[in-house]
Amino acid sequence: MMSNKSIESQRGPFEVTREDDLAMAARDGTVLRADVYRPAASGPLPVLLRRTPYGKRLNDLAADFSEAHYFASHGYLVVVQDTRGRFTSEGAWYPLIYEARDGYDAIEWAAALPGSSGVVGTFGQSYGAIAQYLAATQRPPHLKTCIPVSAYQLTFENYWYNGGALELGWLLSYFVNMAEAVLSKEGDERAIADLAKLKVDPRQRFSPLTEETLRHLPITDWVDRLGRGAPFLRDILSHPTDGPYWWATDLSRQLFNMNVPMLHIGSWYDIANRDTPLYFKGLQTSALGAAARAGQALLMGPWAHQLPFNQPTSGGTGDIDFGPEAAVSLLDVQLKWFEHYLKLDGRDLPRSPVRIFVMGENRWRDEHEWPLARTVFTPYYLHSGGSANSLHGDGSLSTVPPDDQPSDNFHYNPDNPVPSAGGRIVGSGVVDQRENQARSDVLVYTGPELTQDLEITGPVTVHLHAATTAPDTDFVAVLSDVRPDGYAQNLAEGIVRGRFRESYDNPTLLHPGTPYLFRIQLWNISHVLRVGHRVRLHITSSDFPRWDRNAGTGAPTGTDTATHPADQTVLHDRAHPSHVLLPVIPR
């Protein structure tokens, strides 16, 4: 996290005062409240708006200085608003469904504030980034640009569910925290204390829940556990397939309604890694108007999920330090963007359409599109003599297609799942994968030592031919870079729930013993494996508590009260060429 001193050193030339709790009436009469940061600058001034469900002063890093204060000190009128039903704002909070209309109303209200020039930009991370996209679909007349950081598209397959599996650890931790805030507003200290007992460390806002808590079955019991603190959890768990419930906020269906330039900021170890490039590419194609389509830009760094109160550093992403170039100031990047679009200073844009941090080389590079036009998608095939189990097995990975060779097998026991080890979850990132790869229920396929650097930049997909003894099961794939000292740096991971192999809205169970082709999306990466390193893929059937355990019964997600083991078979022969498709960049 960037220190107070680091942010204060970037303070602009203007002194700032704050007006607290200004009331805005939404179109239905609900009163939402905002703080307004005013610089001691001659006006009228452009307006920046941030809307958050986490408390409009949560990101204050000091009593009188915050991200909002930073922008105001550079000559912007900054508005930070509590979303509906949160903290000082009235109404009932339901995740995301009010943010399009309320966002429109807030933008138009902010544009008319005293001292405003009538042009508005929006900023914010995570939920605050999604809220920007939702408001932009309404095309408020005074909105000129947006900078969303770490946002989902809200599609079924990559929000609370991923590849059909429930994002268990993140979902439950998030809703316990949000429920605490709801109950605190009601003054229910007993209920708050009960929820705090479920955490490893109740003092940490985003601490994980206890192992015992996360293992509880059925998951649907959480509806009663959180009660009025998170009544919407019932809806999420009762809609475990794609459909109209998800389409109501699915932003992938709304790209054609957005009409402003945007800077989309994401990270390689971000839980929203899939979505940030999809926003960029989709709006380049589908945004309303040539200026909006030409005004899309993408920045992808090496960090984990950017929360509403932090700035990226060179470390802070698990075990790794990505070097001094990784410690950028997103405040500075955003300020330059706003200067261009809201102050119309006439300078060229301060960045190329695509700017990516190439891990391994640990440097920034400018590009023109995503995926890169020069990408050579290259299959790396799974091989073994039938004993790829663990690091000590005979699994290998190469660009040579397989001939007739035996399959690999492992036993999946949901009561002894493979534990989550880093990856794209909040507060995680890079973790040595060898402990997991030493297990017999993990198949490990490792390439030879590289004789020249290998750059992989772009989306990664695993094509896995596999069978199971269960009517439903999961397959998890993790790509890693094995260093000469043996450390296995995780690069990307993904999951597929068997019943969703063909469709998210019409799942079908598996026939035990029948081979199927499973496509596992590991999504986006930019990384150079150096000479002497090796590329590795491991396959298993769990990543817990990141994703819920597949109980092996085929019952709807969250309803199982007991688990059933399964025997898994991974095929990699001439008829079943299992492989990972790597986006290789010629060097």
FENBEL-V983616 format. One record per residue. N is the residue number from 0. RES is the residue in one letter. PHI is phi as a letter, one per 30 degrees, with the letter a starting at -180 (* if undefined). OMEGA is omega in radians with two decimals (* if undefined). Layout:
n res phi omega
N RES PHI OMEGA
N RES PHI OMEGA
//
This chain:
n res phi omega
0 M * 3.10
1 M d -3.10
2 S d 3.06
3 N e -3.11
4 K d -3.13
5 S d -3.14
6 I d -3.12
7 E d 3.12
8 S d 3.12
9 Q c -3.10
10 R e 3.13
11 G d -3.01
12 P d -3.00
13 F c 2.97
14 E d -3.02
15 V b 2.97
16 T c -3.10
17 R b 3.00
18 E c -3.01
19 D c 2.90
20 D h 3.03
21 L d -3.07
22 A c 3.03
23 M b 3.09
24 A c 3.04
25 A d -3.04
26 R d 3.12
27 D c 3.10
28 G j 3.12
29 T d -3.10
30 V c 3.05
31 L c -3.05
32 R c -3.07
33 A b 2.92
34 D c 3.13
35 V c 3.12
36 Y c -3.07
37 R c 3.06
38 P d 3.06
39 A d -3.11
40 A b 3.10
41 S d -3.07
42 G c -0.04
43 P d -3.03
44 L b 3.02
45 P d -3.06
46 V c 2.98
47 L c -3.09
48 L b 2.98
49 R b 3.12
50 R c -3.02
51 T b 3.02
52 P c -3.00
53 Y c -3.10
54 G j -2.97
55 K d 3.06
56 R c -3.13
57 L d -3.05
58 N d 2.98
59 D d -3.14
60 L c 3.04
61 A a -3.05
62 A e -3.05
63 D b -3.11
64 F b -3.09
65 S a 3.04
66 E e 3.12
67 A d 3.12
68 H d 3.12
69 Y e -3.13
70 F d 3.13
71 A d -3.13
72 S d 3.08
73 H c 2.98
74 G j 3.10
75 Y c 2.96
76 L d -2.99
77 V c -3.12
78 V c 3.09
79 V b -2.99
80 Q c 2.95
81 D d 3.13
82 T d -3.06
83 R e 3.08
84 G i -3.07
85 R c 3.03
86 F h -3.03
87 T d -3.10
88 S c -3.11
89 E d 3.10
90 G j 3.13
91 A c -3.14
92 W d 2.96
93 Y b -2.99
94 P e 2.85
95 L i -2.94
96 I d 3.13
97 Y c -2.93
98 E d 3.11
99 A d -3.11
100 R d 3.13
101 D d 3.11
102 G d 3.06
103 Y e -3.10
104 D d -3.12
105 A d 3.12
106 I d -3.12
107 E d 3.06
108 W d -3.14
109 A d -3.14
110 A d -3.08
111 A c 3.14
112 L d 3.06
113 P e -3.13
114 G i -3.13
115 S d 3.04
116 S d 3.12
117 G j 3.05
118 V c -3.03
119 V b 2.94
120 G c 3.12
121 T b 3.08
122 F b -3.14
123 G k -3.07
124 Q c 3.03
125 S i 3.11
126 Y e 3.13
127 G d 3.06
128 A d 3.09
129 I d 3.14
130 A e 3.10
131 Q d 3.13
132 Y d -3.12
133 L d 3.11
134 A d -3.11
135 A d 3.12
136 T d -3.13
137 Q d 3.11
138 R h 3.07
139 P d -3.01
140 P e -3.05
141 H c 3.10
142 L d -3.09
143 K c 3.13
144 T a 3.14
145 C b 3.00
146 I b 3.09
147 P d 3.12
148 V b 3.05
149 S i -3.07
150 A b 3.00
151 Y d 2.97
152 Q d 3.11
153 L i 3.01
154 T d -3.12
155 F e -2.93
156 E d 3.12
157 N b 3.03
158 Y b 3.05
159 W d 3.04
160 Y c -3.14
161 N b -3.07
162 G i -3.11
163 G j 3.12
164 A d -3.12
165 L d 3.05
166 E d -2.91
167 L d -3.05
168 G d -3.13
169 W d -3.09
170 L d -3.07
171 L d 3.11
172 S d -3.12
173 Y d -3.06
174 F d 3.00
175 V d 3.11
176 N d -3.12
177 M d 3.11
178 A d 3.10
179 E e 3.14
180 A d 3.12
181 V d -3.10
182 L d 3.07
183 S d 3.12
184 K d 3.12
185 E d -3.14
186 G i -3.11
187 D d -3.06
188 E d -3.12
189 R d 3.13
190 A d 3.11
191 I d 3.14
192 A d 3.12
193 D d 3.13
194 L d -3.12
195 A d -3.14
196 K d -3.11
197 L d -3.06
198 K c 3.04
199 V d 3.13
200 D b -3.06
201 P e -3.12
202 R d -3.08
203 Q c -3.07
204 R d -3.09
205 F c 3.11
206 S d 3.10
207 P d 3.06
208 L d -3.13
209 T d 3.12
210 E e 3.13
211 E d 3.14
212 T d -3.07
213 L d -3.13
214 R d -3.04
215 H e 3.06
216 L b -0.10
217 P d 3.14
218 I d -3.13
219 T d 3.06
220 D d -3.14
221 W d 3.09
222 V e 3.12
223 D d -3.14
224 R e -3.12
225 L d 3.03
226 G h -3.07
227 R d 3.07
228 G d 3.14
229 A a -3.07
230 P d -3.13
231 F d 3.13
232 L d 3.11
233 R e -3.13
234 D d -3.11
235 I d -3.11
236 L d -3.14
237 S d 3.05
238 H b -3.07
239 P d 3.02
240 T b 3.13
241 D d 3.14
242 G l -3.03
243 P e 3.12
244 Y e -3.12
245 W d -3.08
246 W d -3.09
247 A e 3.12
248 T b -3.08
249 D d -3.06
250 L d 3.08
251 S d 3.11
252 R c -3.03
253 Q b -3.07
254 L e -3.09
255 F d 3.13
256 N c -3.10
257 M c -3.00
258 N b 3.13
259 V b 3.03
260 P d 3.14
261 M b 2.96
262 L c -3.09
263 H c -3.08
264 I c 3.13
265 G b -3.04
266 S b -3.13
267 W d 3.12
268 Y c -3.13
269 D c 3.10
270 I d 3.09
271 A c -3.10
272 N e -3.13
273 R d -2.83
274 D d -3.05
275 T e 3.08
276 P d 3.12
277 L d 3.04
278 Y e -3.11
279 F e -3.08
280 K d -3.12
281 G d -3.14
282 L d 3.01
283 Q e -3.10
284 T c -2.88
285 S c -3.11
286 A e -3.09
287 L d 3.10
288 G j -3.09
289 A d -3.11
290 A d 3.11
291 A d -3.14
292 R d -3.12
293 A d -3.04
294 G c 3.11
295 Q c 3.12
296 A b -3.05
297 L b 3.02
298 L b 3.14
299 M b -3.14
300 G c -3.06
301 P c -2.96
302 W c 2.96
303 A c -3.09
304 H e 3.13
305 Q d -3.11
306 L d -3.03
307 P d -3.09
308 F b 3.12
309 N b 3.05
310 Q b -3.06
311 P d 3.05
312 T b 3.11
313 S d 3.09
314 G c 3.09
315 G i 3.12
316 T c -3.13
317 G i -2.98
318 D d -2.86
319 I c 2.93
320 D c -3.04
321 F d 3.08
322 G i -3.00
323 P d -3.11
324 E d -3.12
325 A d -3.06
326 A d -3.14
327 V d 3.00
328 S c 3.07
329 L d 3.06
330 L d 3.14
331 D d 3.12
332 V d -3.12
333 Q d -3.14
334 L e -3.14
335 K d 3.11
336 W d -3.14
337 F d 3.11
338 E e -3.12
339 H d -2.99
340 Y d -3.07
341 L c 3.08
342 K c 3.05
343 L h -3.05
344 D d 3.04
345 G i 3.13
346 R d 3.05
347 D d 3.08
348 L e -3.04
349 P d -3.10
350 R a 3.06
351 S d 3.12
352 P e 3.14
353 V b 3.07
354 R b -3.06
355 I b 3.03
356 F c -3.12
357 V c 3.14
358 M d -3.06
359 G i 2.98
360 E d 3.11
361 N h 3.09
362 R b 3.08
363 W d 3.10
364 R b 3.10
365 D c 3.10
366 E b -3.06
367 H c -3.07
368 E a 3.04
369 W b -0.15
370 P d -3.11
371 L d -3.07
372 A d -3.07
373 R d -3.12
374 T d 3.00
375 V c -3.14
376 F d -2.95
377 T b 3.11
378 P d 2.97
379 Y c -2.95
380 Y d 3.06
381 L d 3.09
382 H b 2.96
383 S a 3.00
384 G c 3.13
385 G j -3.09
386 S b -3.12
387 A d -3.09
388 N d 3.03
389 S i 3.09
390 L e -3.03
391 H c 3.13
392 G d -3.05
393 D c -3.14
394 G d 3.11
395 S b -3.07
396 L b 3.12
397 S a 3.12
398 T d 3.13
399 V d 3.12
400 P d -3.10
401 P d 2.94
402 D c 3.11
403 D d -3.12
404 Q b -3.06
405 P d 3.10
406 S d 3.05
407 D c -3.08
408 N b 3.01
409 F a -3.12
410 H c 3.11
411 Y c 3.10
412 N c -3.11
413 P e 3.12
414 D d 3.05
415 N b -3.02
416 P d 3.01
417 V d -3.07
418 P d 3.05
419 S d 3.14
420 A b -3.13
421 G i 3.13
422 G j -2.99
423 R c 3.04
424 I b -3.04
425 V e 3.08
426 G i -3.07
427 S c -3.10
428 G k -3.03
429 V d 3.07
430 V b 3.10
431 D e -3.06
432 Q d -2.99
433 R d 3.14
434 E d 3.07
435 N d -3.09
436 Q d 3.07
437 A d -3.09
438 R d -3.13
439 S d 3.10
440 D c 3.05
441 V b 3.08
442 L c -3.02
443 V b -3.13
444 Y b -3.01
445 T b 3.10
446 G d 3.12
447 P d 3.06
448 E d -3.11
449 L d 3.08
450 T c 2.99
451 Q b -3.11
452 D e 3.12
453 L b 3.09
454 E c 3.01
455 I c -3.12
456 T b -3.13
457 G k 3.13
458 P d -3.12
459 V c 3.13
460 T b 3.03
461 V c 3.05
462 H c -2.99
463 L c 3.01
464 H c -3.03
465 A a 3.09
466 A b -3.11
467 T b 3.06
468 T d -3.07
469 A c 3.06
470 P d 3.04
471 D a 3.12
472 T a 3.09
473 D c 2.92
474 F b -3.12
475 V c 3.10
476 A b 3.11
477 V b 3.09
478 L c -3.13
479 S b 3.08
480 D c -3.12
481 V c -3.12
482 R d -3.14
483 P e 3.12
484 D d 3.09
485 G j 3.14
486 Y e -3.12
487 A c -3.12
488 Q d 3.08
489 N d 3.14
490 L c -3.09
491 A a 3.13
492 E b 3.12
493 G a -3.11
494 I b 2.96
495 V b 3.00
496 R c -2.96
497 G e -3.06
498 R d -3.14
499 F c -3.05
500 R d -3.09
501 E c -3.02
502 S a 3.06
503 Y d -3.12
504 D c 3.13
505 N b -3.09
506 P d 3.11
507 T b -3.11
508 L d -3.10
509 L c 2.98
510 H c -3.10
511 P e 3.11
512 G i -3.12
513 T c 3.10
514 P d 3.06
515 Y b 3.00
516 L c 3.10
517 F c 3.06
518 R c -3.11
519 I c -3.14
520 Q d 3.05
521 L c 3.07
522 W i -2.71
523 N c -3.12
524 I a 2.89
525 S b -2.99
526 H a 3.05
527 V c 2.99
528 L d -3.03
529 R d 3.05
530 V e -3.12
531 G j 3.06
532 H d 3.11
533 R b 3.07
534 V c -3.08
535 R b 3.00
536 L b 2.99
537 H b -3.06
538 I b 3.05
539 T a -3.08
540 S b 3.12
541 S a 3.05
542 D a -2.94
543 F c 0.31
544 P c 3.10
545 R e 3.12
546 W c 3.13
547 D d 3.13
548 R d 3.03
549 N d -3.06
550 A d 3.07
551 G i -3.10
552 T c -3.04
553 G i 3.11
554 A d 3.10
555 P e -3.10
556 T e 3.04
557 G j -3.03
558 T c -3.10
559 D d 3.06
560 T c 3.11
561 A b -3.11
562 T c -3.13
563 H b 3.13
564 P d 3.12
565 A b 3.02
566 D c -3.03
567 Q c 3.11
568 T b 3.06
569 V c -3.11
570 L c 3.10
571 H a 3.12
572 D b -3.07
573 R e -3.12
574 A d -3.09
575 H b -3.02
576 P d 3.12
577 S d -3.09
578 H a 2.95
579 V c -3.11
580 L c -3.07
581 L c 3.10
582 P d -3.05
583 V d 3.11
584 I c 3.14
585 P e -3.10
586 R b *
//
